[in-house]
């Protein structure tokens, strides 16, 4: 049976690599030949990503957990 540290490392590697891949896919949205977007939309995307990163970082030092948010360009929705 794996210990908690080994499980953390395994899951962290998988999840961080998946997040990196998804961030790269978000970067692909910058192609103006395929997509049309406003500076406000881009700003909202990166504000939301930064907010989630900040919240994830805080969770490593705090025990409180806030409600999960689902990102929508017209505003985050609580689930």
mmCIF file of the N, C-alpha and C atoms, coordinates in Angstrom:
data_MODEL
# 
_entry.id   MODEL 
# 
loop_
_atom_site.group_PDB 
_atom_site.id 
_atom_site.type_symbol 
_atom_site.label_atom_id 
_atom_site.label_alt_id 
_atom_site.label_comp_id 
_atom_site.label_asym_id 
_atom_site.label_entity_id 
_atom_site.label_seq_id 
_atom_site.pdbx_PDB_ins_code 
_atom_site.Cartn_x 
_atom_site.Cartn_y 
_atom_site.Cartn_z 
_atom_site.occupancy 
_atom_site.B_iso_or_equiv 
_atom_site.pdbx_formal_charge 
_atom_site.auth_seq_id 
_atom_site.auth_comp_id 
_atom_site.auth_asym_id 
_atom_site.auth_atom_id 
_atom_site.pdbx_PDB_model_num 
ATOM 1   N N  . UNK A 1 1  ? 0.844   -1.187 0.000   1.00 0.00 ? 1  UNK A N  1 
ATOM 2   C CA . UNK A 1 1  ? 0.000   0.000  0.000   1.00 0.00 ? 1  UNK A CA 1 
ATOM 3   C C  . UNK A 1 1  ? 0.892   1.254  0.000   1.00 0.00 ? 1  UNK A C  1 
ATOM 4   N N  . UNK A 1 2  ? 0.508   2.206  -0.819  1.00 0.00 ? 2  UNK A N  1 
ATOM 5   C CA . UNK A 1 2  ? 1.288   3.450  -0.892  1.00 0.00 ? 2  UNK A CA 1 
ATOM 6   C C  . UNK A 1 2  ? 1.041   4.305  0.337   1.00 0.00 ? 2  UNK A C  1 
ATOM 7   N N  . UNK A 1 3  ? 2.070   5.061  0.698   1.00 0.00 ? 3  UNK A N  1 
ATOM 8   C CA . UNK A 1 3  ? 1.860   5.991  1.805   1.00 0.00 ? 3  UNK A CA 1 
ATOM 9   C C  . UNK A 1 3  ? 1.315   7.315  1.262   1.00 0.00 ? 3  UNK A C  1 
ATOM 10  N N  . UNK A 1 4  ? 0.933   8.194  2.147   1.00 0.00 ? 4  UNK A N  1 
ATOM 11  C CA . UNK A 1 4  ? 0.298   9.459  1.755   1.00 0.00 ? 4  UNK A CA 1 
ATOM 12  C C  . UNK A 1 4  ? 1.227   10.342 0.921   1.00 0.00 ? 4  UNK A C  1 
ATOM 13  N N  . UNK A 1 5  ? 2.514   10.317 1.218   1.00 0.00 ? 5  UNK A N  1 
ATOM 14  C CA . UNK A 1 5  ? 3.472   11.129 0.466   1.00 0.00 ? 5  UNK A CA 1 
ATOM 15  C C  . UNK A 1 5  ? 3.593   10.650 -0.975  1.00 0.00 ? 5  UNK A C  1 
ATOM 16  N N  . UNK A 1 6  ? 3.661   9.351  -1.157  1.00 0.00 ? 6  UNK A N  1 
ATOM 17  C CA . UNK A 1 6  ? 3.753   8.801  -2.517  1.00 0.00 ? 6  UNK A CA 1 
ATOM 18  C C  . UNK A 1 6  ? 2.492   9.107  -3.313  1.00 0.00 ? 6  UNK A C  1 
ATOM 19  N N  . UNK A 1 7  ? 1.345   8.994  -2.667  1.00 0.00 ? 7  UNK A N  1 
ATOM 20  C CA . UNK A 1 7  ? 0.075   9.298  -3.336  1.00 0.00 ? 7  UNK A CA 1 
ATOM 21  C C  . UNK A 1 7  ? 0.019   10.772 -3.722  1.00 0.00 ? 7  UNK A C  1 
ATOM 22  N N  . UNK A 1 8  ? 0.455   11.665 -2.815  1.00 0.00 ? 8  UNK A N  1 
ATOM 23  C CA . UNK A 1 8  ? 0.487   13.097 -3.105  1.00 0.00 ? 8  UNK A CA 1 
ATOM 24  C C  . UNK A 1 8  ? 1.355   13.368 -4.330  1.00 0.00 ? 8  UNK A C  1 
ATOM 25  N N  . UNK A 1 9  ? 2.547   12.800 -4.358  1.00 0.00 ? 9  UNK A N  1 
ATOM 26  C CA . UNK A 1 9  ? 3.474   13.027 -5.469  1.00 0.00 ? 9  UNK A CA 1 
ATOM 27  C C  . UNK A 1 9  ? 2.879   12.533 -6.781  1.00 0.00 ? 9  UNK A C  1 
ATOM 28  N N  . UNK A 1 10 ? 2.292   11.345 -6.756  1.00 0.00 ? 10 UNK A N  1 
ATOM 29  C CA . UNK A 1 10 ? 1.701   10.793 -7.976  1.00 0.00 ? 10 UNK A CA 1 
ATOM 30  C C  . UNK A 1 10 ? 0.573   11.683 -8.499  1.00 0.00 ? 10 UNK A C  1 
ATOM 31  N N  . UNK A 1 11 ? -0.344  12.056 -7.619  1.00 0.00 ? 11 UNK A N  1 
ATOM 32  C CA . UNK A 1 11 ? -1.469  12.890 -8.037  1.00 0.00 ? 11 UNK A CA 1 
ATOM 33  C C  . UNK A 1 11 ? -1.038  14.298 -8.422  1.00 0.00 ? 11 UNK A C  1 
ATOM 34  N N  . UNK A 1 12 ? -0.084  14.865 -7.684  1.00 0.00 ? 12 UNK A N  1 
ATOM 35  C CA . UNK A 1 12 ? 0.405   16.209 -8.011  1.00 0.00 ? 12 UNK A CA 1 
ATOM 36  C C  . UNK A 1 12 ? 1.025   16.222 -9.402  1.00 0.00 ? 12 UNK A C  1 
ATOM 37  N N  . UNK A 1 13 ? 1.836   15.227 -9.707  1.00 0.00 ? 13 UNK A N  1 
ATOM 38  C CA . UNK A 1 13 ? 2.453   15.160 -11.042 1.00 0.00 ? 13 UNK A CA 1 
ATOM 39  C C  . UNK A 1 13 ? 1.394   15.101 -12.131 1.00 0.00 ? 13 UNK A C  1 
ATOM 40  N N  . UNK A 1 14 ? 0.399   14.234 -11.963 1.00 0.00 ? 14 UNK A N  1 
ATOM 41  C CA . UNK A 1 14 ? -0.654  14.106 -12.974 1.00 0.00 ? 14 UNK A CA 1 
ATOM 42  C C  . UNK A 1 14 ? -1.452  15.395 -13.112 1.00 0.00 ? 14 UNK A C  1 
ATOM 43  N N  . UNK A 1 15 ? -1.859  15.958 -11.979 1.00 0.00 ? 15 UNK A N  1 
ATOM 44  C CA . UNK A 1 15 ? -2.751  17.126 -12.027 1.00 0.00 ? 15 UNK A CA 1 
ATOM 45  C C  . UNK A 1 15 ? -2.041  18.382 -12.508 1.00 0.00 ? 15 UNK A C  1 
ATOM 46  N N  . UNK A 1 16 ? -0.810  18.571 -12.089 1.00 0.00 ? 16 UNK A N  1 
ATOM 47  C CA . UNK A 1 16 ? -0.063  19.762 -12.537 1.00 0.00 ? 16 UNK A CA 1 
ATOM 48  C C  . UNK A 1 16 ? 0.209   19.666 -14.032 1.00 0.00 ? 16 UNK A C  1 
ATOM 49  N N  . UNK A 1 17 ? 0.590   18.488 -14.513 1.00 0.00 ? 17 UNK A N  1 
ATOM 50  C CA . UNK A 1 17 ? 0.828   18.336 -15.952 1.00 0.00 ? 17 UNK A CA 1 
ATOM 51  C C  . UNK A 1 17 ? -0.444  18.534 -16.756 1.00 0.00 ? 17 UNK A C  1 
ATOM 52  N N  . UNK A 1 18 ? -1.576  18.054 -16.231 1.00 0.00 ? 18 UNK A N  1 
ATOM 53  C CA . UNK A 1 18 ? -2.860  18.264 -16.909 1.00 0.00 ? 18 UNK A CA 1 
ATOM 54  C C  . UNK A 1 18 ? -3.210  19.750 -16.934 1.00 0.00 ? 18 UNK A C  1 
ATOM 55  N N  . UNK A 1 19 ? -2.967  20.451 -15.823 1.00 0.00 ? 19 UNK A N  1 
ATOM 56  C CA . UNK A 1 19 ? -3.245  21.891 -15.753 1.00 0.00 ? 19 UNK A CA 1 
ATOM 57  C C  . UNK A 1 19 ? -2.361  22.656 -16.743 1.00 0.00 ? 19 UNK A C  1 
ATOM 58  N N  . UNK A 1 20 ? -1.091  22.279 -16.825 1.00 0.00 ? 20 UNK A N  1 
ATOM 59  C CA . UNK A 1 20 ? -0.174  22.925 -17.769 1.00 0.00 ? 20 UNK A CA 1 
ATOM 60  C C  . UNK A 1 20 ? -0.668  22.727 -19.203 1.00 0.00 ? 20 UNK A C  1 
ATOM 61  N N  . UNK A 1 21 ? -1.080  21.503 -19.531 1.00 0.00 ? 21 UNK A N  1 
ATOM 62  C CA . UNK A 1 21 ? -1.611  21.241 -20.871 1.00 0.00 ? 21 UNK A CA 1 
ATOM 63  C C  . UNK A 1 21 ? -2.837  22.101 -21.154 1.00 0.00 ? 21 UNK A C  1 
ATOM 64  N N  . UNK A 1 22 ? -3.731  22.215 -20.174 1.00 0.00 ? 22 UNK A N  1 
ATOM 65  C CA . UNK A 1 22 ? -4.931  23.027 -20.365 1.00 0.00 ? 22 UNK A CA 1 
ATOM 66  C C  . UNK A 1 22 ? -4.604  24.510 -20.511 1.00 0.00 ? 22 UNK A C  1 
ATOM 67  N N  . UNK A 1 23 ? -3.615  24.985 -19.766 1.00 0.00 ? 23 UNK A N  1 
ATOM 68  C CA . UNK A 1 23 ? -3.193  26.382 -19.897 1.00 0.00 ? 23 UNK A CA 1 
ATOM 69  C C  . UNK A 1 23 ? -2.631  26.636 -21.297 1.00 0.00 ? 23 UNK A C  1 
ATOM 70  N N  . UNK A 1 24 ? -1.893  25.677 -21.810 1.00 0.00 ? 24 UNK A N  1 
ATOM 71  C CA . UNK A 1 24 ? -1.378  25.810 -23.190 1.00 0.00 ? 24 UNK A CA 1 
ATOM 72  C C  . UNK A 1 24 ? -2.524  25.874 -24.188 1.00 0.00 ? 24 UNK A C  1 
ATOM 73  N N  . UNK A 1 25 ? -3.566  25.090 -23.953 1.00 0.00 ? 25 UNK A N  1 
ATOM 74  C CA . UNK A 1 25 ? -4.735  25.137 -24.831 1.00 0.00 ? 25 UNK A CA 1 
ATOM 75  C C  . UNK A 1 25 ? -5.434  26.493 -24.748 1.00 0.00 ? 25 UNK A C  1 
ATOM 76  N N  . UNK A 1 26 ? -5.486  27.068 -23.562 1.00 0.00 ? 26 UNK A N  1 
ATOM 77  C CA . UNK A 1 26 ? -6.043  28.418 -23.425 1.00 0.00 ? 26 UNK A CA 1 
ATOM 78  C C  . UNK A 1 26 ? -5.212  29.396 -24.249 1.00 0.00 ? 26 UNK A C  1 
ATOM 79  N N  . UNK A 1 27 ? -3.893  29.238 -24.200 1.00 0.00 ? 27 UNK A N  1 
ATOM 80  C CA . UNK A 1 27 ? -3.012  30.090 -25.005 1.00 0.00 ? 27 UNK A CA 1 
ATOM 81  C C  . UNK A 1 27 ? -3.310  29.985 -26.494 1.00 0.00 ? 27 UNK A C  1 
ATOM 82  N N  . UNK A 1 28 ? -3.740  28.805 -26.944 1.00 0.00 ? 28 UNK A N  1 
ATOM 83  C CA . UNK A 1 28 ? -4.085  28.633 -28.357 1.00 0.00 ? 28 UNK A CA 1 
ATOM 84  C C  . UNK A 1 28 ? -5.271  29.504 -28.766 1.00 0.00 ? 28 UNK A C  1 
ATOM 85  N N  . UNK A 1 29 ? -6.087  29.911 -27.807 1.00 0.00 ? 29 UNK A N  1 
ATOM 86  C CA . UNK A 1 29 ? -7.222  30.784 -28.114 1.00 0.00 ? 29 UNK A CA 1 
ATOM 87  C C  . UNK A 1 29 ? -6.778  32.172 -28.576 1.00 0.00 ? 29 UNK A C  1 
ATOM 88  N N  . UNK A 1 30 ? -5.502  32.487 -28.415 1.00 0.00 ? 30 UNK A N  1 
ATOM 89  C CA . UNK A 1 30 ? -5.001  33.801 -28.816 1.00 0.00 ? 30 UNK A CA 1 
ATOM 90  C C  . UNK A 1 30 ? -4.889  33.954 -30.332 1.00 0.00 ? 30 UNK A C  1 
ATOM 91  N N  . UNK A 1 31 ? -5.048  32.880 -31.073 1.00 0.00 ? 31 UNK A N  1 
ATOM 92  C CA . UNK A 1 31 ? -4.923  32.906 -32.532 1.00 0.00 ? 31 UNK A CA 1 
ATOM 93  C C  . UNK A 1 31 ? -6.082  33.680 -33.153 1.00 0.00 ? 31 UNK A C  1 
ATOM 94  N N  . UNK A 1 32 ? -5.788  34.895 -33.594 1.00 0.00 ? 32 UNK A N  1 
ATOM 95  C CA . UNK A 1 32 ? -6.823  35.783 -34.166 1.00 0.00 ? 32 UNK A CA 1 
ATOM 96  C C  . UNK A 1 32 ? -7.355  35.272 -35.506 1.00 0.00 ? 32 UNK A C  1 
ATOM 97  N N  . UNK A 1 33 ? -6.641  34.346 -36.149 1.00 0.00 ? 33 UNK A N  1 
ATOM 98  C CA . UNK A 1 33 ? -7.155  33.758 -37.392 1.00 0.00 ? 33 UNK A CA 1 
ATOM 99  C C  . UNK A 1 33 ? -8.344  32.836 -37.118 1.00 0.00 ? 33 UNK A C  1 
ATOM 100 N N  . UNK A 1 34 ? -8.417  32.303 -35.909 1.00 0.00 ? 34 UNK A N  1 
ATOM 101 C CA . UNK A 1 34 ? -9.475  31.356 -35.573 1.00 0.00 ? 34 UNK A CA 1 
ATOM 102 C C  . UNK A 1 34 ? -10.514 31.908 -34.604 1.00 0.00 ? 34 UNK A C  1 
ATOM 103 N N  . UNK A 1 35 ? -10.161 32.934 -33.832 1.00 0.00 ? 35 UNK A N  1 
ATOM 104 C CA . UNK A 1 35 ? -11.037 33.412 -32.765 1.00 0.00 ? 35 UNK A CA 1 
ATOM 105 C C  . UNK A 1 35 ? -11.099 34.933 -32.741 1.00 0.00 ? 35 UNK A C  1 
ATOM 106 N N  . UNK A 1 36 ? -12.206 35.429 -32.228 1.00 0.00 ? 36 UNK A N  1 
ATOM 107 C CA . UNK A 1 36 ? -12.387 36.862 -32.026 1.00 0.00 ? 36 UNK A CA 1 
ATOM 108 C C  . UNK A 1 36 ? -12.711 37.066 -30.551 1.00 0.00 ? 36 UNK A C  1 
ATOM 109 N N  . UNK A 1 37 ? -12.032 38.001 -29.929 1.00 0.00 ? 37 UNK A N  1 
ATOM 110 C CA . UNK A 1 37 ? -12.225 38.235 -28.495 1.00 0.00 ? 37 UNK A CA 1 
ATOM 111 C C  . UNK A 1 37 ? -11.844 39.661 -28.162 1.00 0.00 ? 37 UNK A C  1 
ATOM 112 N N  . UNK A 1 38 ? -12.345 40.116 -27.032 1.00 0.00 ? 38 UNK A N  1 
ATOM 113 C CA . UNK A 1 38 ? -12.057 41.478 -26.580 1.00 0.00 ? 38 UNK A CA 1 
ATOM 114 C C  . UNK A 1 38 ? -10.980 41.452 -25.502 1.00 0.00 ? 38 UNK A C  1 
ATOM 115 N N  . UNK A 1 39 ? -10.307 42.569 -25.293 1.00 0.00 ? 39 UNK A N  1 
ATOM 116 C CA . UNK A 1 39 ? -9.338  42.653 -24.198 1.00 0.00 ? 39 UNK A CA 1 
ATOM 117 C C  . UNK A 1 39 ? -9.991  42.376 -22.844 1.00 0.00 ? 39 UNK A C  1 
ATOM 118 N N  . UNK A 1 40 ? -11.258 42.769 -22.706 1.00 0.00 ? 40 UNK A N  1 
ATOM 119 C CA . UNK A 1 40 ? -11.973 42.533 -21.456 1.00 0.00 ? 40 UNK A CA 1 
ATOM 120 C C  . UNK A 1 40 ? -12.167 41.039 -21.201 1.00 0.00 ? 40 UNK A C  1 
ATOM 121 N N  . UNK A 1 41 ? -12.470 40.277 -22.257 1.00 0.00 ? 41 UNK A N  1 
ATOM 122 C CA . UNK A 1 41 ? -12.632 38.830 -22.112 1.00 0.00 ? 41 UNK A CA 1 
ATOM 123 C C  . UNK A 1 41 ? -11.313 38.173 -21.701 1.00 0.00 ? 41 UNK A C  1 
ATOM 124 N N  . UNK A 1 42 ? -10.238 38.609 -22.336 1.00 0.00 ? 42 UNK A N  1 
ATOM 125 C CA . UNK A 1 42 ? -8.917  38.065 -22.010 1.00 0.00 ? 42 UNK A CA 1 
ATOM 126 C C  . UNK A 1 42 ? -8.566  38.387 -20.562 1.00 0.00 ? 42 UNK A C  1 
ATOM 127 N N  . UNK A 1 43 ? -8.821  39.608 -20.159 1.00 0.00 ? 43 UNK A N  1 
ATOM 128 C CA . UNK A 1 43 ? -8.536  40.019 -18.790 1.00 0.00 ? 43 UNK A CA 1 
ATOM 129 C C  . UNK A 1 43 ? -9.335  39.183 -17.797 1.00 0.00 ? 43 UNK A C  1 
ATOM 130 N N  . UNK A 1 44 ? -10.599 38.944 -18.097 1.00 0.00 ? 44 UNK A N  1 
ATOM 131 C CA . UNK A 1 44 ? -11.444 38.165 -17.201 1.00 0.00 ? 44 UNK A CA 1 
ATOM 132 C C  . UNK A 1 44 ? -10.939 36.725 -17.071 1.00 0.00 ? 44 UNK A C  1 
ATOM 133 N N  . UNK A 1 45 ? -10.522 36.145 -18.183 1.00 0.00 ? 45 UNK A N  1 
ATOM 134 C CA . UNK A 1 45 ? -9.965  34.783 -18.151 1.00 0.00 ? 45 UNK A CA 1 
ATOM 135 C C  . UNK A 1 45 ? -8.767  34.724 -17.218 1.00 0.00 ? 45 UNK A C  1 
ATOM 136 N N  . UNK A 1 46 ? -7.827  35.648 -17.388 1.00 0.00 ? 46 UNK A N  1 
ATOM 137 C CA . UNK A 1 46 ? -6.603  35.587 -16.585 1.00 0.00 ? 46 UNK A CA 1 
ATOM 138 C C  . UNK A 1 46 ? -6.824  36.008 -15.139 1.00 0.00 ? 46 UNK A C  1 
ATOM 139 N N  . UNK A 1 47 ? -7.780  36.876 -14.890 1.00 0.00 ? 47 UNK A N  1 
ATOM 140 C CA . UNK A 1 47 ? -8.132  37.200 -13.503 1.00 0.00 ? 47 UNK A CA 1 
ATOM 141 C C  . UNK A 1 47 ? -8.680  35.969 -12.797 1.00 0.00 ? 47 UNK A C  1 
ATOM 142 N N  . UNK A 1 48 ? -9.539  35.229 -13.486 1.00 0.00 ? 48 UNK A N  1 
ATOM 143 C CA . UNK A 1 48 ? -10.128 34.028 -12.892 1.00 0.00 ? 48 UNK A CA 1 
ATOM 144 C C  . UNK A 1 48 ? -9.075  32.947 -12.648 1.00 0.00 ? 48 UNK A C  1 
ATOM 145 N N  . UNK A 1 49 ? -8.190  32.761 -13.615 1.00 0.00 ? 49 UNK A N  1 
ATOM 146 C CA . UNK A 1 49 ? -7.112  31.781 -13.433 1.00 0.00 ? 49 UNK A CA 1 
ATOM 147 C C  . UNK A 1 49 ? -6.227  32.165 -12.247 1.00 0.00 ? 49 UNK A C  1 
ATOM 148 N N  . UNK A 1 50 ? -5.875  33.442 -12.164 1.00 0.00 ? 50 UNK A N  1 
ATOM 149 C CA . UNK A 1 50 ? -5.035  33.900 -11.057 1.00 0.00 ? 50 UNK A CA 1 
ATOM 150 C C  . UNK A 1 50 ? -5.743  33.728 -9.725  1.00 0.00 ? 50 UNK A C  1 
ATOM 151 N N  . UNK A 1 51 ? -7.032  34.022 -9.699  1.00 0.00 ? 51 UNK A N  1 
ATOM 152 C CA . UNK A 1 51 ? -7.810  33.866 -8.475  1.00 0.00 ? 51 UNK A CA 1 
ATOM 153 C C  . UNK A 1 51 ? -7.808  32.408 -8.010  1.00 0.00 ? 51 UNK A C  1 
ATOM 154 N N  . UNK A 1 52 ? -8.000  31.482 -8.932  1.00 0.00 ? 52 UNK A N  1 
ATOM 155 C CA . UNK A 1 52 ? -8.006  30.060 -8.575  1.00 0.00 ? 52 UNK A CA 1 
ATOM 156 C C  . UNK A 1 52 ? -6.631  29.594 -8.109  1.00 0.00 ? 52 UNK A C  1 
ATOM 157 N N  . UNK A 1 53 ? -5.579  30.089 -8.748  1.00 0.00 ? 53 UNK A N  1 
ATOM 158 C CA . UNK A 1 53 ? -4.222  29.751 -8.293  1.00 0.00 ? 53 UNK A CA 1 
ATOM 159 C C  . UNK A 1 53 ? -3.977  30.257 -6.879  1.00 0.00 ? 53 UNK A C  1 
ATOM 160 N N  . UNK A 1 54 ? -4.409  31.482 -6.631  1.00 0.00 ? 54 UNK A N  1 
ATOM 161 C CA . UNK A 1 54 ? -4.248  32.064 -5.294  1.00 0.00 ? 54 UNK A CA 1 
ATOM 162 C C  . UNK A 1 54 ? -5.019  31.259 -4.256  1.00 0.00 ? 54 UNK A C  1 
ATOM 163 N N  . UNK A 1 55 ? -6.253  30.890 -4.585  1.00 0.00 ? 55 UNK A N  1 
ATOM 164 C CA . UNK A 1 55 ? -7.059  30.099 -3.661  1.00 0.00 ? 55 UNK A CA 1 
ATOM 165 C C  . UNK A 1 55 ? -6.437  28.727 -3.405  1.00 0.00 ? 55 UNK A C  1 
ATOM 166 N N  . UNK A 1 56 ? -5.897  28.110 -4.440  1.00 0.00 ? 56 UNK A N  1 
ATOM 167 C CA . UNK A 1 56 ? -5.248  26.805 -4.272  1.00 0.00 ? 56 UNK A CA 1 
ATOM 168 C C  . UNK A 1 56 ? -4.040  26.927 -3.353  1.00 0.00 ? 56 UNK A C  1 
ATOM 169 N N  . UNK A 1 57 ? -3.277  27.992 -3.527  1.00 0.00 ? 57 UNK A N  1 
ATOM 170 C CA . UNK A 1 57 ? -2.104  28.227 -2.685  1.00 0.00 ? 57 UNK A CA 1 
ATOM 171 C C  . UNK A 1 57 ? -2.502  28.398 -1.223  1.00 0.00 ? 57 UNK A C  1 
ATOM 172 N N  . UNK A 1 58 ? -3.577  29.146 -1.006  1.00 0.00 ? 58 UNK A N  1 
ATOM 173 C CA . UNK A 1 58 ? -4.063  29.390 0.354   1.00 0.00 ? 58 UNK A CA 1 
ATOM 174 C C  . UNK A 1 58 ? -4.491  28.089 1.013   1.00 0.00 ? 58 UNK A C  1 
ATOM 175 N N  . UNK A 1 59 ? -5.080  27.193 0.247   1.00 0.00 ? 59 UNK A N  1 
ATOM 176 C CA . UNK A 1 59 ? -5.565  25.928 0.810   1.00 0.00 ? 59 UNK A CA 1 
ATOM 177 C C  . UNK A 1 59 ? -4.429  25.090 1.392   1.00 0.00 ? 59 UNK A C  1 
ATOM 178 N N  . UNK A 1 60 ? -3.207  25.314 0.965   1.00 0.00 ? 60 UNK A N  1 
ATOM 179 C CA . UNK A 1 60 ? -2.075  24.587 1.525   1.00 0.00 ? 60 UNK A CA 1 
ATOM 180 C C  . UNK A 1 60 ? -1.669  25.131 2.890   1.00 0.00 ? 60 UNK A C  1 
ATOM 181 N N  . UNK A 1 61 ? -2.168  26.315 3.241   1.00 0.00 ? 61 UNK A N  1 
ATOM 182 C CA . UNK A 1 61 ? -1.826  26.893 4.535   1.00 0.00 ? 61 UNK A CA 1 
ATOM 183 C C  . UNK A 1 61 ? -3.034  27.064 5.448   1.00 0.00 ? 61 UNK A C  1 
ATOM 184 N N  . UNK A 1 62 ? -4.241  26.939 4.915   1.00 0.00 ? 62 UNK A N  1 
ATOM 185 C CA . UNK A 1 62 ? -5.460  27.085 5.710   1.00 0.00 ? 62 UNK A CA 1 
ATOM 186 C C  . UNK A 1 62 ? -6.272  25.806 5.648   1.00 0.00 ? 62 UNK A C  1 
ATOM 187 N N  . UNK A 1 63 ? -7.171  25.640 6.611   1.00 0.00 ? 63 UNK A N  1 
ATOM 188 C CA . UNK A 1 63 ? -8.031  24.465 6.615   1.00 0.00 ? 63 UNK A CA 1 
ATOM 189 C C  . UNK A 1 63 ? -9.431  24.758 6.103   1.00 0.00 ? 63 UNK A C  1 
ATOM 190 N N  . UNK A 1 64 ? -9.803  26.053 5.983   1.00 0.00 ? 64 UNK A N  1 
ATOM 191 C CA . UNK A 1 64 ? -11.127 26.417 5.468   1.00 0.00 ? 64 UNK A CA 1 
ATOM 192 C C  . UNK A 1 64 ? -11.178 26.156 3.965   1.00 0.00 ? 64 UNK A C  1 
ATOM 193 N N  . UNK A 1 65 ? -12.363 25.777 3.495   1.00 0.00 ? 65 UNK A N  1 
ATOM 194 C CA . UNK A 1 65 ? -12.562 25.572 2.066   1.00 0.00 ? 65 UNK A CA 1 
ATOM 195 C C  . UNK A 1 65 ? -13.771 26.386 1.622   1.00 0.00 ? 65 UNK A C  1 
ATOM 196 N N  . UNK A 1 66 ? -13.614 27.085 0.510   1.00 0.00 ? 66 UNK A N  1 
ATOM 197 C CA . UNK A 1 66 ? -14.731 27.864 -0.019  1.00 0.00 ? 66 UNK A CA 1 
ATOM 198 C C  . UNK A 1 66 ? -15.463 27.041 -1.072  1.00 0.00 ? 66 UNK A C  1 
ATOM 199 N N  . UNK A 1 67 ? -16.637 27.532 -1.497  1.00 0.00 ? 67 UNK A N  1 
ATOM 200 C CA . UNK A 1 67 ? -17.413 26.835 -2.514  1.00 0.00 ? 67 UNK A CA 1 
ATOM 201 C C  . UNK A 1 67 ? -16.693 26.815 -3.845  1.00 0.00 ? 67 UNK A C  1 
ATOM 202 N N  . UNK A 1 68 ? -16.873 25.746 -4.572  1.00 0.00 ? 68 UNK A N  1 
ATOM 203 C CA . UNK A 1 68 ? -16.270 25.597 -5.887  1.00 0.00 ? 68 UNK A CA 1 
ATOM 204 C C  . UNK A 1 68 ? -16.970 26.545 -6.865  1.00 0.00 ? 68 UNK A C  1 
ATOM 205 N N  . UNK A 1 69 ? -16.186 27.178 -7.729  1.00 0.00 ? 69 UNK A N  1 
ATOM 206 C CA . UNK A 1 69 ? -16.746 28.061 -8.740  1.00 0.00 ? 69 UNK A CA 1 
ATOM 207 C C  . UNK A 1 69 ? -16.545 27.452 -10.118 1.00 0.00 ? 69 UNK A C  1 
ATOM 208 N N  . UNK A 1 70 ? -17.506 27.686 -10.986 1.00 0.00 ? 70 UNK A N  1 
ATOM 209 C CA . UNK A 1 70 ? -17.406 27.265 -12.373 1.00 0.00 ? 70 UNK A CA 1 
ATOM 210 C C  . UNK A 1 70 ? -17.224 28.531 -13.195 1.00 0.00 ? 70 UNK A C  1 
ATOM 211 N N  . UNK A 1 71 ? -16.174 28.599 -14.003 1.00 0.00 ? 71 UNK A N  1 
ATOM 212 C CA . UNK A 1 71 ? -15.884 29.800 -14.779 1.00 0.00 ? 71 UNK A CA 1 
ATOM 213 C C  . UNK A 1 71 ? -16.833 29.929 -15.961 1.00 0.00 ? 71 UNK A C  1 
ATOM 214 N N  . UNK A 1 72 ? -17.372 31.132 -16.134 1.00 0.00 ? 72 UNK A N  1 
ATOM 215 C CA . UNK A 1 72 ? -18.166 31.495 -17.298 1.00 0.00 ? 72 UNK A CA 1 
ATOM 216 C C  . UNK A 1 72 ? -17.758 32.921 -17.661 1.00 0.00 ? 72 UNK A C  1 
ATOM 217 N N  . UNK A 1 73 ? -17.605 33.215 -18.942 1.00 0.00 ? 73 UNK A N  1 
ATOM 218 C CA . UNK A 1 73 ? -17.219 34.567 -19.340 1.00 0.00 ? 73 UNK A CA 1 
ATOM 219 C C  . UNK A 1 73 ? -18.225 35.597 -18.871 1.00 0.00 ? 73 UNK A C  1 
ATOM 220 N N  . UNK A 1 74 ? -19.470 35.208 -18.671 1.00 0.00 ? 74 UNK A N  1 
ATOM 221 C CA . UNK A 1 74 ? -20.461 36.167 -18.171 1.00 0.00 ? 74 UNK A CA 1 
ATOM 222 C C  . UNK A 1 74 ? -20.513 36.163 -16.651 1.00 0.00 ? 74 UNK A C  1 
ATOM 223 N N  . UNK A 1 75 ? -19.561 35.502 -15.981 1.00 0.00 ? 75 UNK A N  1 
ATOM 224 C CA . UNK A 1 75 ? -19.457 35.553 -14.528 1.00 0.00 ? 75 UNK A CA 1 
ATOM 225 C C  . UNK A 1 75 ? -19.348 34.169 -13.925 1.00 0.00 ? 75 UNK A C  1 
ATOM 226 N N  . UNK A 1 76 ? -18.580 34.042 -12.823 1.00 0.00 ? 76 UNK A N  1 
ATOM 227 C CA . UNK A 1 76 ? -18.451 32.731 -12.175 1.00 0.00 ? 76 UNK A CA 1 
ATOM 228 C C  . UNK A 1 76 ? -19.761 32.333 -11.511 1.00 0.00 ? 76 UNK A C  1 
ATOM 229 N N  . UNK A 1 77 ? -20.058 31.061 -11.547 1.00 0.00 ? 77 UNK A N  1 
ATOM 230 C CA . UNK A 1 77 ? -21.271 30.517 -10.951 1.00 0.00 ? 77 UNK A CA 1 
ATOM 231 C C  . UNK A 1 77 ? -20.866 29.564 -9.840  1.00 0.00 ? 77 UNK A C  1 
ATOM 232 N N  . UNK A 1 78 ? -21.500 29.656 -8.703  1.00 0.00 ? 78 UNK A N  1 
ATOM 233 C CA . UNK A 1 78 ? -21.249 28.723 -7.586  1.00 0.00 ? 78 UNK A CA 1 
ATOM 234 C C  . UNK A 1 78 ? -21.935 27.407 -7.895  1.00 0.00 ? 78 UNK A C  1 
ATOM 235 N N  . UNK A 1 79 ? -21.258 26.324 -7.593  1.00 0.00 ? 79 UNK A N  1 
ATOM 236 C CA . UNK A 1 79 ? -21.897 25.015 -7.764  1.00 0.00 ? 79 UNK A CA 1 
ATOM 237 C C  . UNK A 1 79 ? -21.992 24.300 -6.440  1.00 0.00 ? 79 UNK A C  1 
# 
